[in-house]
Amino acid sequence: MAHKTTAYLSVREAAAHLSVSEVTVRRAIRAGQLPYVRIGRLVRISASDLETFAAVRRTTRGV
């Protein structure tokens, strides 16, 4: 059986990926909009969950 490896990002890396602040990522986590994994004191976000989070919020309308 093959094992799937999942890439995990720190809050800082996730914020950089989305071009937003770390505070914005933490707010999304606190609001339950962005799933996360806690490993001890560390918070990690799976790359696939981050992509889903961004895709759901993607818009084609003007700003």
PDBQT receptor file of N, H, CA, C and O in Angstrom, charges set to zero:
ATOM      1  N   MET A   1       0.849  -1.175   0.000  1.00  0.00    +0.000 N 
ATOM      2  CA  MET A   1       0.000   0.000   0.000  1.00  0.00    +0.000 C 
ATOM      3  C   MET A   1       0.897   1.242   0.000  1.00  0.00    +0.000 C 
ATOM      4  O   MET A   1       1.799   1.365   0.829  1.00  0.00    +0.000 OA
ATOM      5  N   ALA A   2       0.645   2.138  -0.917  1.00  0.00    +0.000 N 
ATOM      6  H   ALA A   2      -0.088   2.037  -1.591  1.00  0.00    +0.000 HD
ATOM      7  CA  ALA A   2       1.446   3.361  -1.013  1.00  0.00    +0.000 C 
ATOM      8  C   ALA A   2       0.948   4.393  -0.008  1.00  0.00    +0.000 C 
ATOM      9  O   ALA A   2      -0.255   4.548   0.200  1.00  0.00    +0.000 OA
ATOM     10  N   HIS A   3       1.881   5.087   0.603  1.00  0.00    +0.000 N 
ATOM     11  H   HIS A   3       2.859   4.961   0.435  1.00  0.00    +0.000 HD
ATOM     12  CA  HIS A   3       1.531   6.126   1.565  1.00  0.00    +0.000 C 
ATOM     13  C   HIS A   3       1.492   7.469   0.864  1.00  0.00    +0.000 C 
ATOM     14  O   HIS A   3       2.381   7.804   0.081  1.00  0.00    +0.000 OA
ATOM     15  N   LYS A   4       0.471   8.218   1.150  1.00  0.00    +0.000 N 
ATOM     16  H   LYS A   4      -0.251   7.945   1.786  1.00  0.00    +0.000 HD
ATOM     17  CA  LYS A   4       0.372   9.573   0.623  1.00  0.00    +0.000 C 
ATOM     18  C   LYS A   4       1.034  10.517   1.602  1.00  0.00    +0.000 C 
ATOM     19  O   LYS A   4       0.794  10.438   2.807  1.00  0.00    +0.000 OA
ATOM     20  N   THR A   5       1.860  11.404   1.096  1.00  0.00    +0.000 N 
ATOM     21  H   THR A   5       2.055  11.469   0.117  1.00  0.00    +0.000 HD
ATOM     22  CA  THR A   5       2.433  12.416   1.967  1.00  0.00    +0.000 C 
ATOM     23  C   THR A   5       1.738  13.735   1.687  1.00  0.00    +0.000 C 
ATOM     24  O   THR A   5       1.517  14.106   0.534  1.00  0.00    +0.000 OA
ATOM     25  N   THR A   6       1.408  14.412   2.723  1.00  0.00    +0.000 N 
ATOM     26  H   THR A   6       1.588  14.110   3.659  1.00  0.00    +0.000 HD
ATOM     27  CA  THR A   6       0.722  15.683   2.619  1.00  0.00    +0.000 C 
ATOM     28  C   THR A   6       1.682  16.784   3.024  1.00  0.00    +0.000 C 
ATOM     29  O   THR A   6       2.341  16.699   4.061  1.00  0.00    +0.000 OA
ATOM     30  N   ALA A   7       1.755  17.820   2.196  1.00  0.00    +0.000 N 
ATOM     31  H   ALA A   7       1.220  17.888   1.354  1.00  0.00    +0.000 HD
ATOM     32  CA  ALA A   7       2.604  18.964   2.531  1.00  0.00    +0.000 C 
ATOM     33  C   ALA A   7       1.847  19.863   3.502  1.00  0.00    +0.000 C 
ATOM     34  O   ALA A   7       0.671  20.166   3.300  1.00  0.00    +0.000 OA
ATOM     35  N   TYR A   8       2.528  20.277   4.544  1.00  0.00    +0.000 N 
ATOM     36  H   TYR A   8       3.483  20.031   4.709  1.00  0.00    +0.000 HD
ATOM     37  CA  TYR A   8       1.934  21.178   5.528  1.00  0.00    +0.000 C 
ATOM     38  C   TYR A   8       2.715  22.479   5.550  1.00  0.00    +0.000 C 
ATOM     39  O   TYR A   8       3.938  22.487   5.411  1.00  0.00    +0.000 OA
ATOM     40  N   LEU A   9       1.997  23.576   5.726  1.00  0.00    +0.000 N 
ATOM     41  H   LEU A   9       1.003  23.569   5.839  1.00  0.00    +0.000 HD
ATOM     42  CA  LEU A   9       2.588  24.903   5.758  1.00  0.00    +0.000 C 
ATOM     43  C   LEU A   9       2.374  25.534   7.125  1.00  0.00    +0.000 C 
ATOM     44  O   LEU A   9       1.379  25.269   7.800  1.00  0.00    +0.000 OA
ATOM     45  N   SER A  10       3.311  26.362   7.513  1.00  0.00    +0.000 N 
ATOM     46  H   SER A  10       4.118  26.578   6.964  1.00  0.00    +0.000 HD
ATOM     47  CA  SER A  10       3.133  27.146   8.734  1.00  0.00    +0.000 C 
ATOM     48  C   SER A  10       2.164  28.287   8.431  1.00  0.00    +0.000 C 
ATOM     49  O   SER A  10       1.836  28.537   7.271  1.00  0.00    +0.000 OA
ATOM     50  N   VAL A  11       1.713  28.967   9.463  1.00  0.00    +0.000 N 
ATOM     51  H   VAL A  11       1.979  28.763  10.405  1.00  0.00    +0.000 HD
ATOM     52  CA  VAL A  11       0.834  30.123   9.265  1.00  0.00    +0.000 C 
ATOM     53  C   VAL A  11       1.555  31.171   8.410  1.00  0.00    +0.000 C 
ATOM     54  O   VAL A  11       0.952  31.773   7.522  1.00  0.00    +0.000 OA
ATOM     55  N   ARG A  12       2.823  31.382   8.678  1.00  0.00    +0.000 N 
ATOM     56  H   ARG A  12       3.313  30.893   9.399  1.00  0.00    +0.000 HD
ATOM     57  CA  ARG A  12       3.610  32.359   7.908  1.00  0.00    +0.000 C 
ATOM     58  C   ARG A  12       3.684  31.971   6.429  1.00  0.00    +0.000 C 
ATOM     59  O   ARG A  12       3.505  32.814   5.550  1.00  0.00    +0.000 OA
ATOM     60  N   GLU A  13       3.948  30.696   6.164  1.00  0.00    +0.000 N 
ATOM     61  H   GLU A  13       4.094  30.011   6.878  1.00  0.00    +0.000 HD
ATOM     62  CA  GLU A  13       4.039  30.227   4.774  1.00  0.00    +0.000 C 
ATOM     63  C   GLU A  13       2.685  30.316   4.071  1.00  0.00    +0.000 C 
ATOM     64  O   GLU A  13       2.611  30.700   2.903  1.00  0.00    +0.000 OA
ATOM     65  N   ALA A  14       1.615  29.962   4.784  1.00  0.00    +0.000 N 
ATOM     66  H   ALA A  14       1.675  29.651   5.732  1.00  0.00    +0.000 HD
ATOM     67  CA  ALA A  14       0.276  30.046   4.203  1.00  0.00    +0.000 C 
ATOM     68  C   ALA A  14      -0.077  31.496   3.870  1.00  0.00    +0.000 C 
ATOM     69  O   ALA A  14      -0.645  31.776   2.815  1.00  0.00    +0.000 OA
ATOM     70  N   ALA A  15       0.261  32.407   4.769  1.00  0.00    +0.000 N 
ATOM     71  H   ALA A  15       0.723  32.180   5.626  1.00  0.00    +0.000 HD
ATOM     72  CA  ALA A  15      -0.001  33.828   4.535  1.00  0.00    +0.000 C 
ATOM     73  C   ALA A  15       0.766  34.322   3.316  1.00  0.00    +0.000 C 
ATOM     74  O   ALA A  15       0.219  35.054   2.491  1.00  0.00    +0.000 OA
ATOM     75  N   ALA A  16       2.017  33.929   3.200  1.00  0.00    +0.000 N 
ATOM     76  H   ALA A  16       2.461  33.335   3.871  1.00  0.00    +0.000 HD
ATOM     77  CA  ALA A  16       2.833  34.341   2.051  1.00  0.00    +0.000 C 
ATOM     78  C   ALA A  16       2.250  33.776   0.758  1.00  0.00    +0.000 C 
ATOM     79  O   ALA A  16       2.212  34.461  -0.265  1.00  0.00    +0.000 OA
ATOM     80  N   HIS A  17       1.800  32.537   0.809  1.00  0.00    +0.000 N 
ATOM     81  H   HIS A  17       1.830  31.981   1.640  1.00  0.00    +0.000 HD
ATOM     82  CA  HIS A  17       1.213  31.886  -0.375  1.00  0.00    +0.000 C 
ATOM     83  C   HIS A  17      -0.029  32.637  -0.862  1.00  0.00    +0.000 C 
ATOM     84  O   HIS A  17      -0.257  32.756  -2.066  1.00  0.00    +0.000 OA
ATOM     85  N   LEU A  18      -0.826  33.140   0.079  1.00  0.00    +0.000 N 
ATOM     86  H   LEU A  18      -0.641  33.043   1.057  1.00  0.00    +0.000 HD
ATOM     87  CA  LEU A  18      -2.060  33.857  -0.262  1.00  0.00    +0.000 C 
ATOM     88  C   LEU A  18      -1.856  35.368  -0.397  1.00  0.00    +0.000 C 
ATOM     89  O   LEU A  18      -2.777  36.090  -0.779  1.00  0.00    +0.000 OA
ATOM     90  N   SER A  19      -0.659  35.838  -0.086  1.00  0.00    +0.000 N 
ATOM     91  H   SER A  19       0.089  35.251   0.224  1.00  0.00    +0.000 HD
ATOM     92  CA  SER A  19      -0.352  37.281  -0.100  1.00  0.00    +0.000 C 
ATOM     93  C   SER A  19      -1.250  38.053   0.863  1.00  0.00    +0.000 C 
ATOM     94  O   SER A  19      -1.785  39.111   0.530  1.00  0.00    +0.000 OA
ATOM     95  N   VAL A  20      -1.400  37.498   2.059  1.00  0.00    +0.000 N 
ATOM     96  H   VAL A  20      -0.966  36.639   2.329  1.00  0.00    +0.000 HD
ATOM     97  CA  VAL A  20      -2.162  38.152   3.120  1.00  0.00    +0.000 C 
ATOM     98  C   VAL A  20      -1.316  38.126   4.389  1.00  0.00    +0.000 C 
ATOM     99  O   VAL A  20      -0.239  37.530   4.409  1.00  0.00    +0.000 OA
ATOM    100  N   SER A  21      -1.799  38.768   5.438  1.00  0.00    +0.000 N 
ATOM    101  H   SER A  21      -2.674  39.252   5.422  1.00  0.00    +0.000 HD
ATOM    102  CA  SER A  21      -1.052  38.775   6.695  1.00  0.00    +0.000 C 
ATOM    103  C   SER A  21      -1.294  37.483   7.476  1.00  0.00    +0.000 C 
ATOM    104  O   SER A  21      -2.257  36.757   7.231  1.00  0.00    +0.000 OA
ATOM    105  N   GLU A  22      -0.396  37.221   8.416  1.00  0.00    +0.000 N 
ATOM    106  H   GLU A  22       0.386  37.811   8.614  1.00  0.00    +0.000 HD
ATOM    107  CA  GLU A  22      -0.571  36.069   9.298  1.00  0.00    +0.000 C 
ATOM    108  C   GLU A  22      -1.846  36.223  10.126  1.00  0.00    +0.000 C 
ATOM    109  O   GLU A  22      -2.507  35.231  10.431  1.00  0.00    +0.000 OA
ATOM    110  N   VAL A  23      -2.189  37.440  10.484  1.00  0.00    +0.000 N 
ATOM    111  H   VAL A  23      -1.652  38.246  10.236  1.00  0.00    +0.000 HD
ATOM    112  CA  VAL A  23      -3.411  37.705  11.249  1.00  0.00    +0.000 C 
ATOM    113  C   VAL A  23      -4.638  37.244  10.455  1.00  0.00    +0.000 C 
ATOM    114  O   VAL A  23      -5.564  36.667  11.024  1.00  0.00    +0.000 OA
ATOM    115  N   THR A  24      -4.645  37.493   9.159  1.00  0.00    +0.000 N 
ATOM    116  H   THR A  24      -3.893  37.962   8.697  1.00  0.00    +0.000 HD
ATOM    117  CA  THR A  24      -5.771  37.079   8.317  1.00  0.00    +0.000 C 
ATOM    118  C   THR A  24      -5.907  35.564   8.301  1.00  0.00    +0.000 C 
ATOM    119  O   THR A  24      -7.018  35.038   8.377  1.00  0.00    +0.000 OA
ATOM    120  N   VAL A  25      -4.793  34.865   8.205  1.00  0.00    +0.000 N 
ATOM    121  H   VAL A  25      -3.891  35.292   8.144  1.00  0.00    +0.000 HD
ATOM    122  CA  VAL A  25      -4.830  33.394   8.224  1.00  0.00    +0.000 C 
ATOM    123  C   VAL A  25      -5.331  32.908   9.578  1.00  0.00    +0.000 C 
ATOM    124  O   VAL A  25      -6.168  32.006   9.637  1.00  0.00    +0.000 OA
ATOM    125  N   ARG A  26      -4.837  33.486  10.658  1.00  0.00    +0.000 N 
ATOM    126  H   ARG A  26      -4.157  34.219  10.610  1.00  0.00    +0.000 HD
ATOM    127  CA  ARG A  26      -5.282  33.078  11.999  1.00  0.00    +0.000 C 
ATOM    128  C   ARG A  26      -6.773  33.360  12.208  1.00  0.00    +0.000 C 
ATOM    129  O   ARG A  26      -7.464  32.584  12.868  1.00  0.00    +0.000 OA
ATOM    130  N   ARG A  27      -7.264  34.460  11.651  1.00  0.00    +0.000 N 
ATOM    131  H   ARG A  27      -6.703  35.090  11.115  1.00  0.00    +0.000 HD
ATOM    132  CA  ARG A  27      -8.709  34.754  11.749  1.00  0.00    +0.000 C 
ATOM    133  C   ARG A  27      -9.531  33.699  11.019  1.00  0.00    +0.000 C 
ATOM    134  O   ARG A  27     -10.571  33.266  11.515  1.00  0.00    +0.000 OA
ATOM    135  N   ALA A  28      -9.070  33.286   9.848  1.00  0.00    +0.000 N 
ATOM    136  H   ALA A  28      -8.225  33.637   9.444  1.00  0.00    +0.000 HD
ATOM    137  CA  ALA A  28      -9.779  32.253   9.083  1.00  0.00    +0.000 C 
ATOM    138  C   ALA A  28      -9.783  30.931   9.850  1.00  0.00    +0.000 C 
ATOM    139  O   ALA A  28     -10.776  30.203   9.835  1.00  0.00    +0.000 OA
ATOM    140  N   ILE A  29      -8.686  30.628  10.510  1.00  0.00    +0.000 N 
ATOM    141  H   ILE A  29      -7.880  31.219  10.522  1.00  0.00    +0.000 HD
ATOM    142  CA  ILE A  29      -8.615  29.411  11.333  1.00  0.00    +0.000 C 
ATOM    143  C   ILE A  29      -9.596  29.521  12.496  1.00  0.00    +0.000 C 
ATOM    144  O   ILE A  29     -10.376  28.602  12.748  1.00  0.00    +0.000 OA
ATOM    145  N   ARG A  30      -9.551  30.647  13.200  1.00  0.00    +0.000 N 
ATOM    146  H   ARG A  30      -8.917  31.393  12.995  1.00  0.00    +0.000 HD
ATOM    147  CA  ARG A  30     -10.424  30.853  14.362  1.00  0.00    +0.000 C 
ATOM    148  C   ARG A  30     -11.902  30.806  13.968  1.00  0.00    +0.000 C 
ATOM    149  O   ARG A  30     -12.734  30.325  14.736  1.00  0.00    +0.000 OA
ATOM    150  N   ALA A  31     -12.229  31.305  12.768  1.00  0.00    +0.000 N 
ATOM    151  H   ALA A  31     -11.553  31.696  12.144  1.00  0.00    +0.000 HD
ATOM    152  CA  ALA A  31     -13.616  31.329  12.296  1.00  0.00    +0.000 C 
ATOM    153  C   ALA A  31     -14.073  29.962  11.781  1.00  0.00    +0.000 C 
ATOM    154  O   ALA A  31     -15.241  29.787  11.431  1.00  0.00    +0.000 OA
ATOM    155  N   GLY A  32     -13.147  28.989  11.736  1.00  0.00    +0.000 N 
ATOM    156  H   GLY A  32     -12.199  29.132  12.020  1.00  0.00    +0.000 HD
ATOM    157  CA  GLY A  32     -13.506  27.657  11.246  1.00  0.00    +0.000 C 
ATOM    158  C   GLY A  32     -13.535  27.562   9.733  1.00  0.00    +0.000 C 
ATOM    159  O   GLY A  32     -14.030  26.576   9.187  1.00  0.00    +0.000 OA
ATOM    160  N   GLN A  33     -13.016  28.564   9.048  1.00  0.00    +0.000 N 
ATOM    161  H   GLN A  33     -12.614  29.365   9.491  1.00  0.00    +0.000 HD
ATOM    162  CA  GLN A  33     -13.021  28.579   7.584  1.00  0.00    +0.000 C 
ATOM    163  C   GLN A  33     -11.831  27.836   6.989  1.00  0.00    +0.000 C 
ATOM    164  O   GLN A  33     -11.883  27.397   5.840  1.00  0.00    +0.000 OA
ATOM    165  N   LEU A  34     -10.765  27.695   7.763  1.00  0.00    +0.000 N 
ATOM    166  H   LEU A  34     -10.724  28.052   8.696  1.00  0.00    +0.000 HD
ATOM    167  CA  LEU A  34      -9.544  27.066   7.275  1.00  0.00    +0.000 C 
ATOM    168  C   LEU A  34      -9.130  25.959   8.246  1.00  0.00    +0.000 C 
ATOM    169  O   LEU A  34      -8.747  26.243   9.381  1.00  0.00    +0.000 OA
ATOM    170  N   PRO A  35      -9.204  24.702   7.809  1.00  0.00    +0.000 N 
ATOM    171  CA  PRO A  35      -8.812  23.593   8.685  1.00  0.00    +0.000 C 
ATOM    172  C   PRO A  35      -7.317  23.648   8.999  1.00  0.00    +0.000 C 
ATOM    173  O   PRO A  35      -6.523  24.143   8.198  1.00  0.00    +0.000 OA
ATOM    174  N   TYR A  36      -6.948  23.143  10.158  1.00  0.00    +0.000 N 
ATOM    175  H   TYR A  36      -7.593  22.741  10.808  1.00  0.00    +0.000 HD
ATOM    176  CA  TYR A  36      -5.546  23.146  10.559  1.00  0.00    +0.000 C 
ATOM    177  C   TYR A  36      -5.240  21.930  11.421  1.00  0.00    +0.000 C 
ATOM    178  O   TYR A  36      -6.141  21.237  11.894  1.00  0.00    +0.000 OA
ATOM    179  N   VAL A  37      -3.968  21.693  11.611  1.00  0.00    +0.000 N 
ATOM    180  H   VAL A  37      -3.236  22.256  11.227  1.00  0.00    +0.000 HD
ATOM    181  CA  VAL A  37      -3.493  20.618  12.483  1.00  0.00    +0.000 C 
ATOM    182  C   VAL A  37      -2.612  21.268  13.531  1.00  0.00    +0.000 C 
ATOM    183  O   VAL A  37      -1.766  22.102  13.208  1.00  0.00    +0.000 OA
ATOM    184  N   ARG A  38      -2.805  20.893  14.773  1.00  0.00    +0.000 N 
ATOM    185  H   ARG A  38      -3.492  20.215  15.036  1.00  0.00    +0.000 HD
ATOM    186  CA  ARG A  38      -1.943  21.397  15.841  1.00  0.00    +0.000 C 
ATOM    187  C   ARG A  38      -1.012  20.262  16.254  1.00  0.00    +0.000 C 
ATOM    188  O   ARG A  38      -1.450  19.164  16.598  1.00  0.00    +0.000 OA
ATOM    189  N   ILE A  39       0.281  20.559  16.207  1.00  0.00    +0.000 N 
ATOM    190  H   ILE A  39       0.637  21.451  15.927  1.00  0.00    +0.000 HD
ATOM    191  CA  ILE A  39       1.302  19.609  16.622  1.00  0.00    +0.000 C 
ATOM    192  C   ILE A  39       2.042  20.273  17.777  1.00  0.00    +0.000 C 
ATOM    193  O   ILE A  39       2.916  21.114  17.569  1.00  0.00    +0.000 OA
ATOM    194  N   GLY A  40       1.682  19.888  18.981  1.00  0.00    +0.000 N 
ATOM    195  H   GLY A  40       0.972  19.205  19.149  1.00  0.00    +0.000 HD
ATOM    196  CA  GLY A  40       2.213  20.595  20.148  1.00  0.00    +0.000 C 
ATOM    197  C   GLY A  40       1.704  22.030  20.114  1.00  0.00    +0.000 C 
ATOM    198  O   GLY A  40       0.497  22.270  20.113  1.00  0.00    +0.000 OA
ATOM    199  N   ARG A  41       2.629  22.977  20.086  1.00  0.00    +0.000 N 
ATOM    200  H   ARG A  41       3.609  22.782  20.087  1.00  0.00    +0.000 HD
ATOM    201  CA  ARG A  41       2.248  24.391  20.015  1.00  0.00    +0.000 C 
ATOM    202  C   ARG A  41       2.206  24.907  18.585  1.00  0.00    +0.000 C 
ATOM    203  O   ARG A  41       1.805  26.046  18.347  1.00  0.00    +0.000 OA
ATOM    204  N   LEU A  42       2.618  24.076  17.634  1.00  0.00    +0.000 N 
ATOM    205  H   LEU A  42       2.944  23.150  17.828  1.00  0.00    +0.000 HD
ATOM    206  CA  LEU A  42       2.697  24.501  16.240  1.00  0.00    +0.000 C 
ATOM    207  C   LEU A  42       1.366  24.325  15.522  1.00  0.00    +0.000 C 
ATOM    208  O   LEU A  42       0.652  23.348  15.749  1.00  0.00    +0.000 OA
ATOM    209  N   VAL A  43       1.039  25.269  14.661  1.00  0.00    +0.000 N 
ATOM    210  H   VAL A  43       1.618  26.063  14.476  1.00  0.00    +0.000 HD
ATOM    211  CA  VAL A  43      -0.160  25.182  13.830  1.00  0.00    +0.000 C 
ATOM    212  C   VAL A  43       0.303  24.969  12.400  1.00  0.00    +0.000 C 
ATOM    213  O   VAL A  43       1.150  25.706  11.894  1.00  0.00    +0.000 OA
ATOM    214  N   ARG A  44      -0.257  23.958  11.754  1.00  0.00    +0.000 N 
ATOM    215  H   ARG A  44      -0.945  23.359  12.165  1.00  0.00    +0.000 HD
ATOM    216  CA  ARG A  44       0.093  23.655  10.363  1.00  0.00    +0.000 C 
ATOM    217  C   ARG A  44      -1.177  23.533   9.535  1.00  0.00    +0.000 C 
ATOM    218  O   ARG A  44      -2.210  23.071  10.019  1.00  0.00    +0.000 OA
ATOM    219  N   ILE A  45      -1.082  23.952   8.288  1.00  0.00    +0.000 N 
ATOM    220  H   ILE A  45      -0.242  24.326   7.895  1.00  0.00    +0.000 HD
ATOM    221  CA  ILE A  45      -2.213  23.934   7.359  1.00  0.00    +0.000 C 
ATOM    222  C   ILE A  45      -1.804  23.090   6.164  1.00  0.00    +0.000 C 
ATOM    223  O   ILE A  45      -0.740  23.304   5.584  1.00  0.00    +0.000 OA
ATOM    224  N   SER A  46      -2.638  22.141   5.796  1.00  0.00    +0.000 N 
ATOM    225  H   SER A  46      -3.502  21.967   6.268  1.00  0.00    +0.000 HD
ATOM    226  CA  SER A  46      -2.283  21.306   4.646  1.00  0.00    +0.000 C 
ATOM    227  C   SER A  46      -2.391  22.151   3.378  1.00  0.00    +0.000 C 
ATOM    228  O   SER A  46      -3.266  23.007   3.248  1.00  0.00    +0.000 OA
ATOM    229  N   ALA A  47      -1.482  21.885   2.456  1.00  0.00    +0.000 N 
ATOM    230  H   ALA A  47      -0.771  21.189   2.561  1.00  0.00    +0.000 HD
ATOM    231  CA  ALA A  47      -1.458  22.628   1.198  1.00  0.00    +0.000 C 
ATOM    232  C   ALA A  47      -2.765  22.449   0.440  1.00  0.00    +0.000 C 
ATOM    233  O   ALA A  47      -3.256  23.395  -0.177  1.00  0.00    +0.000 OA
ATOM    234  N   SER A  48      -3.335  21.249   0.478  1.00  0.00    +0.000 N 
ATOM    235  H   SER A  48      -2.936  20.481   0.979  1.00  0.00    +0.000 HD
ATOM    236  CA  SER A  48      -4.586  21.012  -0.248  1.00  0.00    +0.000 C 
ATOM    237  C   SER A  48      -5.750  21.782   0.394  1.00  0.00    +0.000 C 
ATOM    238  O   SER A  48      -6.616  22.289  -0.319  1.00  0.00    +0.000 OA
ATOM    239  N   ASP A  49      -5.781  21.874   1.723  1.00  0.00    +0.000 N 
ATOM    240  H   ASP A  49      -5.077  21.462   2.302  1.00  0.00    +0.000 HD
ATOM    241  CA  ASP A  49      -6.827  22.665   2.388  1.00  0.00    +0.000 C 
ATOM    242  C   ASP A  49      -6.677  24.146   2.070  1.00  0.00    +0.000 C 
ATOM    243  O   ASP A  49      -7.672  24.854   1.915  1.00  0.00    +0.000 OA
ATOM    244  N   LEU A  50      -5.437  24.615   1.971  1.00  0.00    +0.000 N 
ATOM    245  H   LEU A  50      -4.629  24.039   2.096  1.00  0.00    +0.000 HD
ATOM    246  CA  LEU A  50      -5.203  26.018   1.637  1.00  0.00    +0.000 C 
ATOM    247  C   LEU A  50      -5.668  26.313   0.213  1.00  0.00    +0.000 C 
ATOM    248  O   LEU A  50      -6.263  27.361  -0.041  1.00  0.00    +0.000 OA
ATOM    249  N   GLU A  51      -5.400  25.401  -0.712  1.00  0.00    +0.000 N 
ATOM    250  H   GLU A  51      -4.917  24.550  -0.506  1.00  0.00    +0.000 HD
ATOM    251  CA  GLU A  51      -5.850  25.586  -2.103  1.00  0.00    +0.000 C 
ATOM    252  C   GLU A  51      -7.376  25.585  -2.186  1.00  0.00    +0.000 C 
ATOM    253  O   GLU A  51      -7.958  26.377  -2.927  1.00  0.00    +0.000 OA
ATOM    254  N   THR A  52      -8.020  24.702  -1.433  1.00  0.00    +0.000 N 
ATOM    255  H   THR A  52      -7.547  24.058  -0.832  1.00  0.00    +0.000 HD
ATOM    256  CA  THR A  52      -9.485  24.665  -1.407  1.00  0.00    +0.000 C 
ATOM    257  C   THR A  52     -10.040  25.961  -0.834  1.00  0.00    +0.000 C 
ATOM    258  O   THR A  52     -10.993  26.527  -1.369  1.00  0.00    +0.000 OA
ATOM    259  N   PHE A  53      -9.444  26.425   0.250  1.00  0.00    +0.000 N 
ATOM    260  H   PHE A  53      -8.669  25.965   0.685  1.00  0.00    +0.000 HD
ATOM    261  CA  PHE A  53      -9.847  27.679   0.882  1.00  0.00    +0.000 C 
ATOM    262  C   PHE A  53      -9.772  28.828  -0.127  1.00  0.00    +0.000 C 
ATOM    263  O   PHE A  53     -10.699  29.633  -0.222  1.00  0.00    +0.000 OA
ATOM    264  N   ALA A  54      -8.687  28.903  -0.867  1.00  0.00    +0.000 N 
ATOM    265  H   ALA A  54      -7.934  28.249  -0.790  1.00  0.00    +0.000 HD
ATOM    266  CA  ALA A  54      -8.515  29.970  -1.854  1.00  0.00    +0.000 C 
ATOM    267  C   ALA A  54      -9.493  29.815  -3.014  1.00  0.00    +0.000 C 
ATOM    268  O   ALA A  54     -10.053  30.805  -3.484  1.00  0.00    +0.000 OA
ATOM    269  N   ALA A  55      -9.702  28.596  -3.478  1.00  0.00    +0.000 N 
ATOM    270  H   ALA A  55      -9.246  27.792  -3.097  1.00  0.00    +0.000 HD
ATOM    271  CA  ALA A  55     -10.580  28.348  -4.619  1.00  0.00    +0.000 C 
ATOM    272  C   ALA A  55     -12.025  28.733  -4.320  1.00  0.00    +0.000 C 
ATOM    273  O   ALA A  55     -12.716  29.282  -5.178  1.00  0.00    +0.000 OA
ATOM    274  N   VAL A  56     -12.475  28.447  -3.111  1.00  0.00    +0.000 N 
ATOM    275  H   VAL A  56     -11.913  28.002  -2.414  1.00  0.00    +0.000 HD
ATOM    276  CA  VAL A  56     -13.846  28.771  -2.712  1.00  0.00    +0.000 C 
ATOM    277  C   VAL A  56     -14.064  30.281  -2.710  1.00  0.00    +0.000 C 
ATOM    278  O   VAL A  56     -15.169  30.759  -2.968  1.00  0.00    +0.000 OA
ATOM    279  N   ARG A  57     -13.013  31.015  -2.421  1.00  0.00    +0.000 N 
ATOM    280  H   ARG A  57     -12.115  30.627  -2.211  1.00  0.00    +0.000 HD
ATOM    281  CA  ARG A  57     -13.112  32.479  -2.329  1.00  0.00    +0.000 C 
ATOM    282  C   ARG A  57     -12.757  33.199  -3.613  1.00  0.00    +0.000 C 
ATOM    283  O   ARG A  57     -12.866  34.423  -3.696  1.00  0.00    +0.000 OA
ATOM    284  N   ARG A  58     -12.333  32.443  -4.617  1.00  0.00    +0.000 N 
ATOM    285  H   ARG A  58     -12.244  31.449  -4.549  1.00  0.00    +0.000 HD
ATOM    286  CA  ARG A  58     -11.970  33.033  -5.903  1.00  0.00    +0.000 C 
ATOM    287  C   ARG A  58     -13.214  33.614  -6.573  1.00  0.00    +0.000 C 
ATOM    288  O   ARG A  58     -14.280  32.997  -6.564  1.00  0.00    +0.000 OA
ATOM    289  N   THR A  59     -13.072  34.776  -7.140  1.00  0.00    +0.000 N 
ATOM    290  H   THR A  59     -12.207  35.277  -7.148  1.00  0.00    +0.000 HD
ATOM    291  CA  THR A  59     -14.200  35.425  -7.792  1.00  0.00    +0.000 C 
ATOM    292  C   THR A  59     -13.798  35.906  -9.172  1.00  0.00    +0.000 C 
ATOM    293  O   THR A  59     -12.622  36.163  -9.431  1.00  0.00    +0.000 OA
ATOM    294  N   THR A  60     -14.768  36.027 -10.051  1.00  0.00    +0.000 N 
ATOM    295  H   THR A  60     -15.723  35.819  -9.841  1.00  0.00    +0.000 HD
ATOM    296  CA  THR A  60     -14.491  36.537 -11.394  1.00  0.00    +0.000 C 
ATOM    297  C   THR A  60     -15.046  37.947 -11.548  1.00  0.00    +0.000 C 
ATOM    298  O   THR A  60     -14.853  38.588 -12.581  1.00  0.00    +0.000 OA
ATOM    299  N   ARG A  61     -15.736  38.428 -10.518  1.00  0.00    +0.000 N 
ATOM    300  H   ARG A  61     -15.894  37.907  -9.678  1.00  0.00    +0.000 HD
ATOM    301  CA  ARG A  61     -16.283  39.776 -10.552  1.00  0.00    +0.000 C 
ATOM    302  C   ARG A  61     -15.186  40.794 -10.275  1.00  0.00    +0.000 C 
ATOM    303  O   ARG A  61     -14.131  40.452  -9.740  1.00  0.00    +0.000 OA
ATOM    304  N   GLY A  62     -15.435  42.019 -10.632  1.00  0.00    +0.000 N 
ATOM    305  H   GLY A  62     -16.291  42.297 -11.066  1.00  0.00    +0.000 HD
ATOM    306  CA  GLY A  62     -14.496  43.102 -10.370  1.00  0.00    +0.000 C 
ATOM    307  C   GLY A  62     -14.362  43.376  -8.887  1.00  0.00    +0.000 C 
ATOM    308  O   GLY A  62     -15.223  43.003  -8.089  1.00  0.00    +0.000 OA
ATOM    309  N   VAL A  63     -13.291  44.020  -8.535  1.00  0.00    +0.000 N 
ATOM    310  H   VAL A  63     -12.591  44.322  -9.183  1.00  0.00    +0.000 HD
ATOM    311  CA  VAL A  63     -13.001  44.300  -7.125  1.00  0.00    +0.000 C 
ATOM    312  C   VAL A  63     -13.868  45.360  -6.595  1.00  0.00    +0.000 C 
ATOM    313  O   VAL A  63     -13.758  45.720  -5.423  1.00  0.00    +0.000 OA
TER     314      VAL A  63
